[in-house]
């Protein structure tokens, strides 16, 4: 369900997707074989205008909700992207993968320059990422039993939040 509560997306086993208008109940777009089979997650941008589909062993794909058109494919290579988050400004998106990599992508969904796009520190699967509402911080959690707070503009790790006894699965960032 989109943050604006106006759209929903279905991802079918055969790789087709369907975008729905939740106010009218009408199907807006049916896109057969939009992505390879095996998509495991659909994430809407904060303004609800686009949706990112994460796929096993393939580049994430971004679609425009209004037109149903494919906007971009993020070139991550052959790795499983397990999470992504859009920053509140809509200018960047972050991805986390099965190898512990965290990457920040720019406005055209290409890596941010000066090696600030790779946030290094996690040693295992990055399962969730979230920006603070002001876009000044990024928080990630990992199966390495840590949560980390980053400055997404410099790529610098600010805080490592403990080493927990178990893997972390859920993350929410407070508005305050």
N, C-alpha and C positions, 0 to 999 in steps of 0.2 A: 504494500500500500504506500502510495507516495506521501511525503510529508504534508502536502496540501490537501490530502484526502480525496483527491479528484480522480486518481488513476490507480489501477492495479495491473499487474503483469502476470501472465501464466507462462511458464516455460515447460514445453512438452518433451517427453522422452526422446522424440525423433529430432529435436533441435529447433522445432518451430516455436515461435512466441506469439502471444496475443496480448494486446494492450487494451484495457477496458476503461470506459468512463464510469466511475462509481456513482456519479449523480444520476445518470440516465439509465445505467445498466447495459448500455450498448457497447458492443465490441468496436473499438476504433480502428485497430489494425491487426490483421493476421499476417504474419510473416513466416511462410514455410521455410524450414531448414535455414533459419537465420543464423544459427550457430551449430557447431558440431554437437551431436548427442552427448549428454553428460554434463550439461551446465548445472551447477550446483547452488548458485546464488544470484539473485537479482537485487540490486541496490539502487534506489532512486537518488538523484541529486537533491540537495536541500530545497531547491525551489520547485522540484517536481517536473522539470522540463526534459530531463533525460534519465535513462536507466542504464546501469552498467550490468552486464552479464558476465559472471565469472565461470570459467570452464576448466575442467581438468586437463592439464598438459597443453594448454593453448592460451593465446593472448586474450585478455578481457576485451569485450566489445561494448561500445556505447551506442545507444539508439536515442533518437529524438522522439519524445512521447507524442507530440502533436502530429508529426508527419510520418512516423514509423520508419524514417530513413536511418541508415547506419551512419553515425557521425565519425567514429574513429575506432581503431583497434590499437590497444596499448601494447607495444612490442616488448614483452617481458621474457620471451624465450620459452624454452621447454621446462617450465616449473609450474607447480600448482599454486595459483593465487587463491588464498583462503579468505581474504578480507580486503575490503576497500572502503574508503571514506572520502567524501567530498568535503573540502573546507567550506565554511559558511559563506565565504565571499564568492564561491563558484569558480575561483581562478585555478585551483589545484585539486588533485586527487592523490591519495596515498594508497599503496597496495602493500600487503604483507603476504609472504609465501611460506611454503612448506620447508624451506631451507633456512628460515630465520631472517630473510632479507626484508627490509622495509625500504620502499622507494617512493619518492615524491615526483609527481608528473605535473608539467606546466599546462598553460592554457590550451595548447594544441595537443595535449596528451603525449608530450615528449619529455625526456628527462630534463630536470632543472639543471642549469649549468654549474660549473665550478665544483663538481663532485658533491654538492650539497644534496643531491637527489638520493644518495645512499646513506641510510641511517644505520650505522653498525653498532652492534651490542648484543642482540639476541643470539642465542646459540641453538635454538630449536624453532619449531613451527610458530609463526606469528599468527595468532588466531583472531585478533580483533584490534581495530584502530579507531580512534575518535579524536576529532579536533575540539578544542574548547570553542564556545560560541563567538569569541572575539578573534579566532584564528591564530592566536599568539602561542598556543601550545598544542602539542599532539601527544596523545597517550596511546601506548601499545601494550598488549599483553601477549605472553608467549608460553608455550609448553616448557620453556626453560625455567618456569616457575618465578618469573619476574614480570613486573610492570615497569615501564619506563616512560618518562616525560621528556619530550624533545622540544627544541625551538625549531619549528618547521621552516623558518626563514634562513637559518644558518646551518641546520643539520646537526647541531650540537646537542648531545644528551645533557639534560639539566639535572635529572634526578632518577635514580634507580630505586623503585619502591619495594624494598625487601626481597628476600628470597623465601618463597613460600614452600610449604611441605608438599603441595600438590600443584598440578597444572592449573592454569587460570583459563576460564572459558567465557566469562561474561565481563563486560565493561560498559559503564555509563559515565558520562562526564556531566557534572552539575553545571547549571547555568550561572551559578554564583562563584 
